[in-house]
Amino acid sequence: MLWDILYLVIGLIVGGVVGFLIARTYMKKYLKKNPPINEQMIKTMMSGMGRTPSQKQINQMMKQMNKFM
């Protein structure tokens, strides 16, 4: 009886860890393939704020965005 409960708890812990690692890997691949923001979005956002962005500024913002991924 005690061993059955112990096996169940160990199985749940191992399953949770493996599931987390698989989900994390999947999300990293998905975000790399489909980034949430791109250069065109940055241009539109900065134009909406009344600024005309240079390519250097856009590249800097893209580097910052990729740094957090």
ChimeraX commands (.cxc) that place a marker at each C-alpha (Angstrom):
marker #1 position 0.00,0.00,0.00 radius 0.5
marker #1 position 2.75,2.45,0.96 radius 0.5
marker #1 position 4.82,1.50,-2.09 radius 0.5
marker #1 position 1.87,2.11,-4.39 radius 0.5
marker #1 position 1.45,5.65,-3.06 radius 0.5
marker #1 position 5.18,6.25,-3.31 radius 0.5
marker #1 position 5.22,5.08,-6.95 radius 0.5
marker #1 position 2.27,7.34,-7.71 radius 0.5
marker #1 position 3.94,10.39,-6.19 radius 0.5
marker #1 position 7.24,9.71,-7.95 radius 0.5
marker #1 position 5.41,9.15,-11.25 radius 0.5
marker #1 position 3.55,12.45,-10.90 radius 0.5
marker #1 position 6.75,14.35,-10.13 radius 0.5
marker #1 position 8.67,12.80,-13.04 radius 0.5
marker #1 position 5.72,13.36,-15.39 radius 0.5
marker #1 position 5.44,17.00,-14.34 radius 0.5
marker #1 position 9.14,17.65,-14.90 radius 0.5
marker #1 position 9.19,15.92,-18.30 radius 0.5
marker #1 position 6.00,17.71,-19.37 radius 0.5
marker #1 position 7.45,21.07,-18.35 radius 0.5
marker #1 position 10.67,20.47,-20.31 radius 0.5
marker #1 position 8.79,19.39,-23.43 radius 0.5
marker #1 position 6.45,22.40,-23.24 radius 0.5
marker #1 position 9.38,24.80,-22.73 radius 0.5
marker #1 position 11.26,23.38,-25.72 radius 0.5
marker #1 position 8.14,23.60,-27.89 radius 0.5
marker #1 position 7.47,27.22,-26.92 radius 0.5
marker #1 position 11.08,28.26,-27.58 radius 0.5
marker #1 position 10.94,26.74,-31.06 radius 0.5
marker #1 position 7.54,28.33,-31.73 radius 0.5
marker #1 position 8.66,31.81,-30.64 radius 0.5
marker #1 position 11.86,31.56,-32.66 radius 0.5
marker #1 position 9.84,30.57,-35.75 radius 0.5
marker #1 position 7.01,33.11,-35.14 radius 0.5
marker #1 position 8.43,36.06,-33.22 radius 0.5
marker #1 position 5.81,38.13,-31.39 radius 0.5
marker #1 position 7.19,41.39,-32.83 radius 0.5
marker #1 position 9.05,42.20,-36.03 radius 0.5
marker #1 position 10.68,45.23,-37.65 radius 0.5
marker #1 position 7.48,46.38,-39.34 radius 0.5
marker #1 position 5.64,46.40,-36.01 radius 0.5
marker #1 position 8.43,48.48,-34.43 radius 0.5
marker #1 position 8.29,50.99,-37.30 radius 0.5
marker #1 position 4.52,51.29,-36.96 radius 0.5
marker #1 position 4.71,51.67,-33.18 radius 0.5
marker #1 position 7.36,54.40,-33.34 radius 0.5
marker #1 position 5.53,56.21,-36.14 radius 0.5
marker #1 position 2.41,56.13,-34.00 radius 0.5
marker #1 position 4.33,57.90,-31.25 radius 0.5
marker #1 position 5.34,60.63,-33.70 radius 0.5
marker #1 position 8.91,59.48,-34.32 radius 0.5
marker #1 position 10.56,58.48,-37.56 radius 0.5
marker #1 position 12.83,55.58,-36.63 radius 0.5
marker #1 position 16.17,55.02,-38.29 radius 0.5
marker #1 position 17.31,51.53,-39.22 radius 0.5
marker #1 position 19.88,51.69,-36.41 radius 0.5
marker #1 position 17.13,52.30,-33.82 radius 0.5
marker #1 position 15.05,49.46,-35.23 radius 0.5
marker #1 position 18.04,47.11,-35.08 radius 0.5
marker #1 position 18.71,48.12,-31.46 radius 0.5
marker #1 position 15.11,47.42,-30.48 radius 0.5
marker #1 position 15.17,44.04,-32.25 radius 0.5
marker #1 position 18.35,43.09,-30.38 radius 0.5
marker #1 position 16.68,44.01,-27.09 radius 0.5
marker #1 position 13.61,41.92,-27.96 radius 0.5
marker #1 position 15.73,38.91,-28.95 radius 0.5
marker #1 position 17.80,39.27,-25.78 radius 0.5
marker #1 position 14.75,38.41,-23.67 radius 0.5
marker #1 position 13.86,35.32,-25.68 radius 0.5
marker link #1:1,2 radius 0.2
marker link #1:2,3 radius 0.2
marker link #1:3,4 radius 0.2
marker link #1:4,5 radius 0.2
marker link #1:5,6 radius 0.2
marker link #1:6,7 radius 0.2
marker link #1:7,8 radius 0.2
marker link #1:8,9 radius 0.2
marker link #1:9,10 radius 0.2
marker link #1:10,11 radius 0.2
marker link #1:11,12 radius 0.2
marker link #1:12,13 radius 0.2
marker link #1:13,14 radius 0.2
marker link #1:14,15 radius 0.2
marker link #1:15,16 radius 0.2
marker link #1:16,17 radius 0.2
marker link #1:17,18 radius 0.2
marker link #1:18,19 radius 0.2
marker link #1:19,20 radius 0.2
marker link #1:20,21 radius 0.2
marker link #1:21,22 radius 0.2
marker link #1:22,23 radius 0.2
marker link #1:23,24 radius 0.2
marker link #1:24,25 radius 0.2
marker link #1:25,26 radius 0.2
marker link #1:26,27 radius 0.2
marker link #1:27,28 radius 0.2
marker link #1:28,29 radius 0.2
marker link #1:29,30 radius 0.2
marker link #1:30,31 radius 0.2
marker link #1:31,32 radius 0.2
marker link #1:32,33 radius 0.2
marker link #1:33,34 radius 0.2
marker link #1:34,35 radius 0.2
marker link #1:35,36 radius 0.2
marker link #1:36,37 radius 0.2
marker link #1:37,38 radius 0.2
marker link #1:38,39 radius 0.2
marker link #1:39,40 radius 0.2
marker link #1:40,41 radius 0.2
marker link #1:41,42 radius 0.2
marker link #1:42,43 radius 0.2
marker link #1:43,44 radius 0.2
marker link #1:44,45 radius 0.2
marker link #1:45,46 radius 0.2
marker link #1:46,47 radius 0.2
marker link #1:47,48 radius 0.2
marker link #1:48,49 radius 0.2
marker link #1:49,50 radius 0.2
marker link #1:50,51 radius 0.2
marker link #1:51,52 radius 0.2
marker link #1:52,53 radius 0.2
marker link #1:53,54 radius 0.2
marker link #1:54,55 radius 0.2
marker link #1:55,56 radius 0.2
marker link #1:56,57 radius 0.2
marker link #1:57,58 radius 0.2
marker link #1:58,59 radius 0.2
marker link #1:59,60 radius 0.2
marker link #1:60,61 radius 0.2
marker link #1:61,62 radius 0.2
marker link #1:62,63 radius 0.2
marker link #1:63,64 radius 0.2
marker link #1:64,65 radius 0.2
marker link #1:65,66 radius 0.2
marker link #1:66,67 radius 0.2
marker link #1:67,68 radius 0.2
marker link #1:68,69 radius 0.2
view
